[in-house]
Amino acid sequence: MTVPTTAPVDAVLFDLDDTLCRYRRSPATVLERAFERAGVDPLFEPSAYYDRYDDYLEDSSSVADLRERCFGDLAVEAGFERDAGIAVAEAFAAERDQRAVDPLSGVPDVLETLGEEYRLGLVTDGDPGMQREKLAAVGLTNAFDTTVFAGYDTAPKPDPEPFGRALAALETDPERAVYVGNSLSSDVAGARATGIRSVWVPPGPDFPAEPTPCPDYTLESLADLEQPPWLES
């Protein structure tokens, strides 16, 4: 979809994980501890879980249910009993503290500055209870005019549905909104499919010179949003 870039912006939507906040412990560290806690050898790599996460999102009743389904399947595929994968999922939940997150650099100031000029929305994949805990931990509970929990309220990203629901709540049109996120496949692709301009904040310094799909704007850090790039277009 071709995204118009000339209309003035009146709404800014955000992703949450690794865009506004980040866990203090990496998924690899938590999974390693979960294997130890469950008393089993490593059954799969952390990347296997995150590669398959979206496959279970829409049909799971909670993140605990999602992990049990996913870890159970991964265990079976690796030649282990399903119960071993479920035990690791339970251990992972015990090790993962949703409050053990920190805001990324510049987040509170950026949201405060943008909130004076634009309506703000959050579109995040994830269990509502889990995501609310993160928002509370980083002081962002009341930062947004609307929040959509994709995969629970709607289809998961990059489906246009969660973005469209946020736009409807903010009473704005796609061409008058931008979406800020760290994932090309989820955030940028979903924004483009909806007709929203995308702002990509790469998760690290080693990012492709020609990202696919191509975002409308690429920033080195979220702090750069204090001078919105769409005003320079």
C-alpha positions as CSV (number, residue, x, y, z in Angstrom):
1,M,0.0,0.0,0.0
2,T,1.3,3.5,-0.9
3,V,1.3,5.7,2.2
4,P,0.4,9.3,1.8
5,T,3.0,11.6,3.3
6,T,1.6,15.1,2.9
7,A,-1.4,15.2,5.3
8,P,-0.7,16.7,8.7
9,V,-0.2,14.2,11.6
10,D,-2.6,14.3,14.5
11,A,-2.0,10.9,16.1
12,V,1.1,8.9,17.0
13,L,0.9,5.2,17.7
14,F,3.6,3.1,19.4
15,D,4.7,-0.4,19.8
16,L,5.7,-1.3,23.4
17,D,8.3,-4.1,23.7
18,D,11.8,-3.0,22.7
19,T,10.4,0.3,21.5
20,L,9.4,1.9,24.8
21,C,10.7,-0.6,27.3
22,R,13.0,-3.6,27.6
23,Y,13.4,-6.5,30.0
24,R,16.4,-6.3,32.2
25,R,17.2,-10.0,31.5
26,S,17.4,-11.3,28.0
27,P,15.0,-14.1,26.8
28,A,18.0,-16.3,26.5
29,T,19.0,-15.8,30.1
30,V,15.4,-16.4,31.3
31,L,15.1,-19.6,29.2
32,E,18.4,-20.9,30.5
33,R,17.2,-20.5,34.0
34,A,13.9,-22.0,33.1
35,F,15.6,-25.2,31.8
36,E,17.6,-25.4,35.1
37,R,14.5,-24.8,37.2
38,A,12.5,-27.5,35.3
39,G,15.5,-29.9,35.7
40,V,15.8,-30.7,32.0
41,D,18.5,-30.2,29.3
42,P,18.0,-27.3,26.9
43,L,15.2,-28.4,24.5
44,F,15.3,-25.6,22.0
45,E,16.9,-22.2,21.3
46,P,15.3,-18.9,22.4
47,S,14.9,-18.0,18.8
48,A,12.7,-21.0,18.2
49,Y,10.2,-19.6,20.7
50,Y,10.1,-16.1,19.3
51,D,10.0,-17.4,15.7
52,R,6.9,-19.3,16.5
53,Y,5.3,-16.8,19.0
54,D,2.8,-15.3,16.5
55,D,1.6,-18.7,15.3
56,Y,0.0,-19.3,18.7
57,L,-1.0,-15.7,19.6
58,E,-4.5,-15.6,18.1
59,D,-5.7,-18.9,19.5
60,S,-4.2,-18.6,23.0
61,S,-6.3,-17.5,26.0
62,S,-3.2,-16.0,27.8
63,V,0.5,-15.8,27.5
64,A,0.8,-18.8,29.9
65,D,-1.4,-20.8,27.6
66,L,0.6,-19.7,24.6
67,R,3.9,-20.7,26.2
68,E,2.6,-24.1,27.2
69,R,1.4,-24.8,23.7
70,C,4.5,-23.5,22.0
71,F,7.0,-25.1,24.4
72,G,5.2,-28.4,24.3
73,D,5.3,-28.5,20.5
74,L,8.9,-27.5,20.4
75,A,9.8,-30.2,22.9
76,V,8.0,-32.9,20.9
77,E,9.6,-31.7,17.6
78,A,13.0,-32.0,19.4
79,G,12.2,-35.6,20.4
80,F,11.2,-35.0,24.0
81,E,8.0,-35.5,25.9
82,R,5.4,-32.7,25.7
83,D,5.3,-32.6,29.5
84,A,8.9,-31.5,29.5
85,G,8.1,-28.5,27.4
86,I,5.1,-27.6,29.6
87,A,7.4,-27.8,32.7
88,V,9.8,-25.4,31.0
89,A,6.9,-23.0,30.2
90,E,5.9,-23.0,33.8
91,A,9.4,-22.4,34.9
92,F,9.8,-19.6,32.4
93,A,6.7,-17.9,33.8
94,A,8.1,-18.1,37.3
95,E,11.5,-16.6,36.2
96,R,10.0,-13.8,34.0
97,D,9.0,-10.8,36.1
98,Q,6.9,-8.4,34.0
99,R,7.9,-5.6,36.4
100,A,11.6,-6.1,35.7
101,V,11.6,-3.7,32.7
102,D,13.1,-0.3,32.1
103,P,12.0,2.4,29.8
104,L,14.3,3.0,26.9
105,S,16.3,6.2,26.8
106,G,14.2,9.3,26.3
107,V,10.8,7.6,26.5
108,P,9.1,9.7,29.3
109,D,10.2,13.0,27.8
110,V,9.3,12.0,24.2
111,L,5.8,10.9,25.2
112,E,5.2,14.0,27.3
113,T,6.4,16.3,24.5
114,L,4.3,14.5,21.8
115,G,1.3,14.3,24.1
116,E,1.1,18.1,24.1
117,E,0.6,18.1,20.3
118,Y,-0.8,14.7,19.3
119,R,-3.2,12.1,20.4
120,L,-1.2,9.0,21.5
121,G,-2.1,5.3,21.1
122,L,-0.4,2.0,21.9
123,V,-0.7,-1.1,19.7
124,T,1.1,-4.0,21.2
125,D,1.2,-7.7,20.7
126,G,0.8,-9.4,24.1
127,D,-1.3,-10.6,26.9
128,P,-3.2,-7.6,28.3
129,G,-2.4,-8.4,32.0
130,M,1.3,-8.8,31.1
131,Q,1.5,-5.7,29.1
132,R,-0.3,-3.6,31.7
133,E,2.2,-4.7,34.3
134,K,5.0,-3.5,32.1
135,L,3.3,-0.1,31.5
136,A,2.8,0.3,35.3
137,A,6.5,-0.6,36.0
138,V,7.8,2.1,33.7
139,G,5.2,4.7,34.7
140,L,3.2,4.7,31.4
141,T,-0.2,3.5,32.6
142,N,-1.9,6.8,31.7
143,A,0.4,7.8,28.8
144,F,-2.0,6.8,26.0
145,D,-5.4,7.9,24.8
146,T,-6.1,4.3,23.6
147,T,-4.5,0.9,23.9
148,V,-5.0,-2.1,21.7
149,F,-3.7,-5.5,22.7
150,A,-3.2,-7.2,19.3
151,G,-3.6,-10.9,19.4
152,Y,-6.3,-10.6,22.1
153,D,-8.5,-7.6,21.2
154,T,-7.8,-8.1,17.5
155,A,-5.7,-10.2,15.1
156,P,-2.0,-9.9,15.9
157,K,0.3,-7.5,14.0
158,P,1.0,-7.0,11.2
159,D,-2.7,-7.5,10.4
160,P,-4.2,-4.0,9.8
161,E,-7.1,-4.7,12.3
162,P,-5.3,-3.6,15.5
163,F,-4.0,-0.4,13.9
164,G,-7.5,0.3,12.5
165,R,-9.1,-0.1,15.9
166,A,-6.6,2.4,17.4
167,L,-7.3,4.9,14.7
168,A,-11.1,4.6,15.2
169,A,-10.7,5.2,18.9
170,L,-8.6,8.2,18.2
171,E,-11.1,9.4,15.6
172,T,-8.4,9.9,12.9
173,D,-7.6,8.5,9.5
174,P,-4.5,6.5,8.4
175,E,-3.0,9.3,6.4
176,R,-3.0,11.5,9.5
177,A,-1.2,9.0,11.8
178,V,2.3,7.5,12.2
179,Y,3.3,4.3,13.9
180,V,6.6,3.9,15.8
181,G,8.2,0.5,16.4
182,N,11.3,-1.6,16.3
183,S,10.2,-4.5,14.1
184,L,10.2,-4.4,10.3
185,S,8.1,-7.5,9.9
186,S,5.5,-6.6,12.6
187,D,5.5,-2.8,13.0
188,V,6.6,-1.4,9.7
189,A,4.7,-4.0,7.7
190,G,1.5,-3.6,9.7
191,A,1.6,0.2,9.5
192,R,2.2,0.1,5.7
193,A,-0.7,-2.4,5.3
194,T,-3.0,0.0,7.1
195,G,-1.8,3.1,5.2
196,I,0.0,4.6,8.2
197,R,3.4,6.2,7.9
198,S,6.0,4.2,9.8
199,V,8.8,5.3,12.0
200,W,11.4,2.6,12.5
201,V,13.8,2.6,15.5
202,P,16.2,-0.2,14.8
203,P,16.8,-2.6,17.8
204,G,20.6,-2.3,17.4
205,P,23.4,-0.7,15.5
206,D,23.7,-3.6,12.9
207,F,20.7,-2.9,10.8
208,P,20.3,-3.4,7.1
209,A,21.1,-0.4,4.8
210,E,18.0,-1.2,2.8
211,P,15.4,-2.5,5.3
212,T,12.5,-4.5,4.0
213,P,9.7,-3.4,4.1
214,C,11.0,0.1,3.9
215,P,9.9,2.5,6.7
216,D,9.0,6.1,5.9
217,Y,11.4,7.3,8.6
218,T,14.4,5.7,10.4
219,L,15.7,7.1,13.7
220,E,18.8,6.2,15.7
221,S,16.9,6.4,18.9
222,L,13.4,7.3,20.3
223,A,14.8,10.5,21.7
224,D,14.9,11.8,18.1
225,L,11.1,12.0,18.1
226,E,11.3,15.2,20.1
227,Q,11.8,16.7,16.7
228,P,9.3,14.7,14.7
229,P,10.7,13.7,11.3
230,W,7.3,14.1,9.6
231,L,7.5,17.9,10.2
232,E,10.6,18.0,8.0
233,S,9.0,16.2,5.1
